[in-house]
Amino acid sequence: MLKNAMDHKLQKWIKWLDVIKVEISELLIGRNIFWQMLELIESNQVSKGKRILGHYLCSSYVSHVVMGIRRQIKIDKQSISFARLLEEIIENPELISREYFKRLYINSPIAKQMPISMSIQWMYTTI
């Protein structure tokens, strides 16, 4: 694969990771809200209203989670999902190489703090 095409694909994956992170974060926030609301409902003394609201809250939360999971396992070409990202990485494993990882840190503060002998060894060692 040409370097430009490789860079394009890596940039696409990084953008996908941002989208996936937001969607997973929303699921986690929803989980926290669900448990806080359920605790609030259960502490309320109105029994019939409590059951109806609790049932609605549970079914809404389950639907929310199932839809979130469904989005992340969807593999069609129009979707950005964790499963599709993994599928593309499996098809192009050479893009996430040790060399790529080392290039990320060439001009970083971490590389600048290393003694020269250590940074040279780090940059040129291979597994």
C-alpha positions, 0 to 999 in steps of 0.5 A: 500500500502506498504511504499516502494511502496508508496515512489516509487510512490511519487518519480515518481510523483515528477519526473513527476512534473519536466517534466510537469513544463518544458513543461508548461514553454516552452509553456509560453516562446513560448507565450512571443516569439510569442507576441514579434515577432508579435509586431516586425512584426506589427511595420515593414512597409512591408505589404504583407510580414508582413501578410504572416509572421504574418499568419505563426507565428500565425498558428505555435504558435496555433499548438505549444499550441494545442500540448502542451495542448494535451500532458498535457491531455493525459492519456495513460500509456506511457505518463507523463501528468498533467491529468495522474498525477491527475488521479493517485493522485485520485486513491492514495489520501492517499499518499499525506497526512498531515503526509507525508507533515509534514515528509518533514519538520522534519529536515528542517531549518523551524522546527529547528527555531521553539520553541520546544513546538511549533514544538512538537505541530506542529508535533503531531497535527491532523486535 
